[in-house]
Amino acid sequence: MPLYEFRCESGHVRERALSMHSEERSIVCPECGGESSRLISAPGLSRLGSARARAIGAAEASAHAPAVVDRVPGAGSRRSAPVTRDPRHAKLPRP
Ligand SMILES: [Zn+2]
C-alpha cells in the first residue's frame, strides 16, 4: 500500500499506509490529538518492493554505475558443450 502524509495544525507530520481507494482524508494526530489532514504529494510507491519498482531502481542505477562487461557474451563457448552424445548425430550436417 502507498504511504500518505498527514499534517496537523501544530505541524506534526505523520505517514500512514492506506489503500489507493481509501477515502480517509484526515486522521487524529497521535502527538497532540488534533485533526491531521492528508497532504497532496506523490505516494511512496517505491517502498512497495514490487518488480516494477526494482526495475526502475536498476535502470536509474545503470545510468551512473553501469555493469562492466569484459568479454563478448557467448563467444567461444558454443562448440565446447556437446548437446548430445549419440554417434549418429555427428554425421548430421552442421550449420
Ligand atoms: Zn499534532
Backbone and ligand atoms as CSV (ligand in chain L), in Angstrom:
chain,resi,resn,atom,element,x,y,z
A,1,MET,N,N,0.845,-1.195,0.000
A,1,MET,CA,C,0.000,0.000,0.000
A,1,MET,C,C,0.878,1.241,0.000
A,2,PRO,N,N,0.484,2.289,-0.706
A,2,PRO,CA,C,1.277,3.517,-0.709
A,2,PRO,C,C,1.163,4.267,0.616
A,3,LEU,N,N,2.193,5.050,0.888
A,3,LEU,CA,C,2.212,5.854,2.112
A,3,LEU,C,C,1.696,7.254,1.795
A,4,TYR,N,N,0.883,7.782,2.690
A,4,TYR,CA,C,0.394,9.146,2.553
A,4,TYR,C,C,0.835,9.934,3.766
A,5,GLU,N,N,1.051,11.243,3.568
A,5,GLU,CA,C,1.480,12.113,4.655
A,5,GLU,C,C,0.277,12.896,5.180
A,6,PHE,N,N,0.223,13.019,6.504
A,6,PHE,CA,C,-0.804,13.807,7.174
A,6,PHE,C,C,-0.100,14.859,8.024
A,7,ARG,N,N,-0.659,16.090,8.059
A,7,ARG,CA,C,-0.097,17.141,8.902
A,7,ARG,C,C,-1.221,17.788,9.701
A,8,CYS,N,N,-0.954,17.967,11.014
A,8,CYS,CA,C,-1.962,18.596,11.875
A,8,CYS,C,C,-1.736,20.102,11.943
A,9,GLU,N,N,-2.599,20.825,12.668
A,9,GLU,CA,C,-2.475,22.282,12.779
A,9,GLU,C,C,-1.198,22.676,13.496
A,10,SER,N,N,-0.668,21.795,14.376
A,10,SER,CA,C,0.570,22.098,15.107
A,10,SER,C,C,1.811,21.784,14.291
A,11,GLY,N,N,1.644,21.185,13.121
A,11,GLY,CA,C,2.781,20.935,12.244
A,11,GLY,C,C,3.382,19.553,12.351
A,12,HIS,N,N,2.762,18.652,13.126
A,12,HIS,CA,C,3.271,17.286,13.211
A,12,HIS,C,C,2.939,16.548,11.914
A,13,VAL,N,N,3.956,15.928,11.335
A,13,VAL,CA,C,3.760,15.182,10.084
A,13,VAL,C,C,3.840,13.697,10.400
A,14,ARG,N,N,2.880,12.953,9.864
A,14,ARG,CA,C,2.793,11.523,10.124
A,14,ARG,C,C,2.527,10.798,8.813
A,15,GLU,N,N,3.190,9.674,8.605
A,15,GLU,CA,C,2.933,8.847,7.426
A,15,GLU,C,C,2.023,7.687,7.811
A,16,ARG,N,N,1.140,7.345,6.897
A,16,ARG,CA,C,0.270,6.190,7.123
A,16,ARG,C,C,0.024,5.471,5.797
A,17,ALA,N,N,0.098,4.159,5.842
A,17,ALA,CA,C,-0.161,3.352,4.650
A,17,ALA,C,C,-1.657,3.176,4.479
A,18,LEU,N,N,-2.158,3.606,3.319
A,18,LEU,CA,C,-3.588,3.489,3.014
A,18,LEU,C,C,-3.742,2.878,1.635
A,19,SER,N,N,-4.861,2.263,1.410
A,19,SER,CA,C,-5.103,1.729,0.074
A,19,SER,C,C,-5.354,2.887,-0.884
A,20,MET,N,N,-5.150,2.617,-2.180
A,20,MET,CA,C,-5.326,3.660,-3.185
A,20,MET,C,C,-6.765,4.170,-3.211
A,21,HIS,N,N,-7.710,3.351,-2.808
A,21,HIS,CA,C,-9.121,3.709,-2.884
A,21,HIS,C,C,-9.644,4.263,-1.556
A,22,SER,N,N,-8.736,4.478,-0.599
A,22,SER,CA,C,-9.177,4.933,0.710
A,22,SER,C,C,-9.743,6.349,0.624
A,23,GLU,N,N,-10.832,6.574,1.307
A,23,GLU,CA,C,-11.454,7.895,1.357
A,23,GLU,C,C,-11.014,8.664,2.598
A,24,GLU,N,N,-10.085,8.107,3.366
A,24,GLU,CA,C,-9.657,8.733,4.609
A,24,GLU,C,C,-8.840,9.983,4.296
A,25,ARG,N,N,-9.415,11.154,4.568
A,25,ARG,CA,C,-8.738,12.414,4.275
A,25,ARG,C,C,-8.108,13.042,5.523
A,26,SER,N,N,-8.497,12.569,6.725
A,26,SER,CA,C,-7.914,13.141,7.939
A,26,SER,C,C,-7.826,12.057,9.009
A,27,ILE,N,N,-6.804,12.179,9.858
A,27,ILE,CA,C,-6.634,11.263,10.989
A,27,ILE,C,C,-6.413,12.102,12.239
A,28,VAL,N,N,-6.502,11.476,13.415
A,28,VAL,CA,C,-6.227,12.165,14.676
A,28,VAL,C,C,-4.727,12.108,14.920
A,29,CYS,N,N,-4.134,13.277,15.183
A,29,CYS,CA,C,-2.691,13.333,15.413
A,29,CYS,C,C,-2.351,12.603,16.708
A,30,PRO,N,N,-1.440,11.614,16.653
A,30,PRO,CA,C,-1.099,10.874,17.872
A,30,PRO,C,C,-0.268,11.691,18.860
A,31,GLU,N,N,0.260,12.823,18.446
A,31,GLU,CA,C,1.110,13.616,19.339
A,31,GLU,C,C,0.326,14.700,20.065
A,32,CYS,N,N,-0.587,15.378,19.383
A,32,CYS,CA,C,-1.328,16.463,20.025
A,32,CYS,C,C,-2.837,16.211,20.045
A,33,GLY,N,N,-3.315,15.207,19.371
A,33,GLY,CA,C,-4.740,14.914,19.381
A,33,GLY,C,C,-5.557,15.745,18.418
A,34,GLY,N,N,-4.903,16.644,17.689
A,34,GLY,CA,C,-5.610,17.471,16.720
A,34,GLY,C,C,-5.886,16.710,15.437
A,35,GLU,N,N,-6.656,17.350,14.588
A,35,GLU,CA,C,-7.004,16.724,13.320
A,35,GLU,C,C,-5.883,16.940,12.315
A,36,SER,N,N,-5.421,15.859,11.690
A,36,SER,CA,C,-4.378,15.939,10.673
A,36,SER,C,C,-5.011,15.720,9.325
A,37,SER,N,N,-4.718,16.613,8.398
A,37,SER,CA,C,-5.282,16.469,7.055
A,37,SER,C,C,-4.239,15.878,6.114
A,38,ARG,N,N,-4.735,15.149,5.126
A,38,ARG,CA,C,-3.860,14.482,4.172
A,38,ARG,C,C,-3.226,15.498,3.242
A,39,LEU,N,N,-1.907,15.358,3.040
A,39,LEU,CA,C,-1.184,16.266,2.162
A,39,LEU,C,C,-1.256,15.752,0.738
A,40,ILE,N,N,-1.240,16.685,-0.185
A,40,ILE,CA,C,-1.190,16.319,-1.594
A,40,ILE,C,C,0.275,16.125,-1.963
A,41,SER,N,N,0.671,14.881,-2.132
A,41,SER,CA,C,2.042,14.575,-2.512
A,41,SER,C,C,2.040,13.233,-3.220
A,42,ALA,N,N,3.177,12.913,-3.820
A,42,ALA,CA,C,3.301,11.628,-4.506
A,42,ALA,C,C,3.321,10.522,-3.467
A,43,PRO,N,N,2.489,9.501,-3.627
A,43,PRO,CA,C,2.513,8.404,-2.676
A,43,PRO,C,C,3.826,7.631,-2.770
A,44,GLY,N,N,4.256,7.047,-1.666
A,44,GLY,CA,C,5.531,6.340,-1.605
A,44,GLY,C,C,5.465,4.973,-2.253
A,45,LEU,N,N,5.346,4.950,-3.563
A,45,LEU,CA,C,5.183,3.678,-4.269
A,45,LEU,C,C,6.468,2.866,-4.304
A,46,SER,N,N,7.628,3.528,-4.186
A,46,SER,CA,C,8.883,2.790,-4.304
A,46,SER,C,C,9.097,1.872,-3.110
A,47,ARG,N,N,8.373,2.036,-2.038
A,47,ARG,CA,C,8.545,1.180,-0.867
A,47,ARG,C,C,7.748,-0.111,-0.987
A,48,LEU,N,N,7.082,-0.298,-2.119
A,48,LEU,CA,C,6.274,-1.495,-2.293
A,48,LEU,C,C,7.124,-2.734,-2.502
A,49,GLY,N,N,8.320,-2.583,-3.057
A,49,GLY,CA,C,9.171,-3.728,-3.319
A,49,GLY,C,C,8.690,-4.554,-4.491
A,50,SER,N,N,7.912,-3.951,-5.364
A,50,SER,CA,C,7.388,-4.696,-6.497
A,50,SER,C,C,8.453,-4.865,-7.563
A,51,ALA,N,N,8.199,-5.742,-8.511
A,51,ALA,CA,C,9.143,-5.975,-9.606
A,51,ALA,C,C,9.333,-4.699,-10.411
A,52,ARG,N,N,8.270,-3.939,-10.581
A,52,ARG,CA,C,8.374,-2.700,-11.355
A,52,ARG,C,C,9.263,-1.692,-10.634
A,53,ALA,N,N,9.115,-1.591,-9.302
A,53,ALA,CA,C,9.950,-0.665,-8.545
A,53,ALA,C,C,11.414,-1.075,-8.619
A,54,ARG,N,N,11.692,-2.396,-8.577
A,54,ARG,CA,C,13.073,-2.875,-8.684
A,54,ARG,C,C,13.643,-2.589,-10.073
A,55,ALA,N,N,12.815,-2.746,-11.113
A,55,ALA,CA,C,13.278,-2.478,-12.473
A,55,ALA,C,C,13.602,-1.000,-12.645
A,56,ILE,N,N,12.769,-0.130,-12.089
A,56,ILE,CA,C,13.030,1.306,-12.184
A,56,ILE,C,C,14.302,1.655,-11.430
A,57,GLY,N,N,14.507,1.048,-10.263
A,57,GLY,CA,C,15.718,1.298,-9.489
A,57,GLY,C,C,16.961,0.819,-10.208
A,58,ALA,N,N,16.875,-0.336,-10.870
A,58,ALA,CA,C,18.027,-0.854,-11.615
A,58,ALA,C,C,18.340,0.033,-12.803
A,59,ALA,N,N,17.307,0.550,-13.459
A,59,ALA,CA,C,17.528,1.436,-14.609
A,59,ALA,C,C,18.168,2.747,-14.153
A,60,GLU,N,N,17.744,3.270,-13.010
A,60,GLU,CA,C,18.349,4.504,-12.502
A,60,GLU,C,C,19.792,4.261,-12.090
A,61,ALA,N,N,20.091,3.096,-11.511
A,61,ALA,CA,C,21.457,2.794,-11.078
A,61,ALA,C,C,22.377,2.610,-12.275
A,62,SER,N,N,21.870,2.018,-13.372
A,62,SER,CA,C,22.722,1.777,-14.533
A,62,SER,C,C,23.081,3.079,-15.242
A,63,ALA,N,N,22.352,4.152,-14.976
A,63,ALA,CA,C,22.652,5.426,-15.626
A,63,ALA,C,C,23.968,6.008,-15.126
A,64,HIS,N,N,24.284,5.817,-13.849
A,64,HIS,CA,C,25.526,6.381,-13.317
A,64,HIS,C,C,26.521,5.320,-12.869
A,65,ALA,N,N,26.127,4.043,-12.828
A,65,ALA,CA,C,27.043,2.959,-12.441
A,65,ALA,C,C,26.738,1.731,-13.290
A,66,PRO,N,N,27.062,1.792,-14.620
A,66,PRO,CA,C,26.729,0.646,-15.478
A,66,PRO,C,C,27.566,-0.584,-15.134
A,67,ALA,N,N,26.993,-1.758,-15.387
A,67,ALA,CA,C,27.712,-3.003,-15.155
A,67,ALA,C,C,28.842,-3.141,-16.175
A,68,VAL,N,N,30.016,-3.560,-15.705
A,68,VAL,CA,C,31.197,-3.681,-16.572
A,68,VAL,C,C,31.191,-5.065,-17.225
A,69,VAL,N,N,31.346,-5.092,-18.568
A,69,VAL,CA,C,31.432,-6.350,-19.317
A,69,VAL,C,C,32.847,-6.443,-19.859
A,70,ASP,N,N,33.572,-7.556,-19.577
A,70,ASP,CA,C,34.959,-7.673,-20.007
A,70,ASP,C,C,35.151,-8.645,-21.166
A,71,ARG,N,N,34.060,-9.281,-21.664
A,71,ARG,CA,C,34.183,-10.135,-22.845
A,71,ARG,C,C,32.827,-10.208,-23.549
A,72,VAL,N,N,32.869,-10.644,-24.801
A,72,VAL,CA,C,31.648,-10.737,-25.586
A,72,VAL,C,C,30.830,-11.914,-25.047
A,73,PRO,N,N,29.562,-11.723,-24.757
A,73,PRO,CA,C,28.754,-12.814,-24.223
A,73,PRO,C,C,28.608,-13.948,-25.236
A,74,GLY,N,N,28.870,-15.177,-24.801
A,74,GLY,CA,C,28.676,-16.351,-25.642
A,74,GLY,C,C,29.784,-16.647,-26.613
A,75,ALA,N,N,30.823,-15.807,-26.722
A,75,ALA,CA,C,31.904,-16.026,-27.696
A,75,ALA,C,C,32.762,-17.211,-27.272
A,76,GLY,N,N,32.984,-18.163,-28.199
A,76,GLY,CA,C,33.873,-19.286,-27.959
A,76,GLY,C,C,33.314,-20.385,-27.094
A,77,SER,N,N,32.087,-20.286,-26.694
A,77,SER,CA,C,31.552,-21.309,-25.800
A,77,SER,C,C,30.488,-22.177,-26.480
A,78,ARG,N,N,30.223,-21.936,-27.794
A,78,ARG,CA,C,29.146,-22.666,-28.467
A,78,ARG,C,C,29.479,-24.134,-28.698
A,79,ARG,N,N,30.710,-24.418,-29.177
A,79,ARG,CA,C,31.080,-25.775,-29.558
A,79,ARG,C,C,31.646,-26.568,-28.369
A,80,SER,N,N,31.933,-25.931,-27.280
A,80,SER,CA,C,32.618,-26.624,-26.196
A,80,SER,C,C,31.689,-27.586,-25.445
A,81,ALA,N,N,30.414,-27.286,-25.383
A,81,ALA,CA,C,29.499,-28.143,-24.632
A,81,ALA,C,C,28.644,-28.948,-25.606
A,82,PRO,N,N,28.905,-30.251,-25.771
A,82,PRO,CA,C,28.092,-31.045,-26.693
A,82,PRO,C,C,26.674,-31.216,-26.153
A,83,VAL,N,N,25.721,-31.127,-27.069
A,83,VAL,CA,C,24.322,-31.246,-26.677
A,83,VAL,C,C,23.932,-32.712,-26.548
A,84,THR,N,N,24.511,-33.569,-27.434
A,84,THR,CA,C,24.153,-34.982,-27.432
A,84,THR,C,C,25.413,-35.836,-27.542
A,85,ARG,N,N,25.359,-37.065,-27.077
A,85,ARG,CA,C,26.486,-37.985,-27.189
A,85,ARG,C,C,26.174,-39.120,-28.164
A,86,ASP,N,N,25.065,-39.069,-28.845
A,86,ASP,CA,C,24.688,-40.100,-29.810
A,86,ASP,C,C,25.602,-40.017,-31.028
A,87,PRO,N,N,26.369,-41.075,-31.415
A,87,PRO,CA,C,27.314,-41.013,-32.538
A,87,PRO,C,C,26.623,-40.758,-33.869
A,88,ARG,N,N,25.327,-41.084,-34.002
A,88,ARG,CA,C,24.634,-40.838,-35.270
A,88,ARG,C,C,24.451,-39.348,-35.510
A,89,HIS,N,N,24.383,-38.580,-34.450
A,89,HIS,CA,C,24.197,-37.130,-34.584
A,89,HIS,C,C,25.440,-36.442,-35.142
A,90,ALA,N,N,26.635,-37.056,-34.995
A,90,ALA,CA,C,27.868,-36.472,-35.529
A,90,ALA,C,C,27.864,-36.456,-37.050
A,91,LYS,N,N,27.087,-37.330,-37.700
A,91,LYS,CA,C,27.039,-37.385,-39.157
A,91,LYS,C,C,26.082,-36.345,-39.749
A,92,LEU,N,N,25.297,-35.716,-38.912
A,92,LEU,CA,C,24.346,-34.714,-39.408
A,92,LEU,C,C,25.081,-33.464,-39.887
A,93,PRO,N,N,24.533,-32.772,-40.902
A,93,PRO,CA,C,25.192,-31.554,-41.386
A,93,PRO,C,C,25.206,-30.449,-40.331
A,94,ARG,N,N,26.279,-29.647,-40.335
A,94,ARG,CA,C,26.445,-28.550,-39.380
A,94,ARG,C,C,26.031,-27.251,-40.039
A,95,PRO,N,N,25.516,-26.343,-39.307
A,95,PRO,CA,C,25.144,-25.033,-39.882
A,95,PRO,C,C,26.398,-24.218,-40.220
L,1,ZN,ZN,ZN,-0.150,17.235,16.098
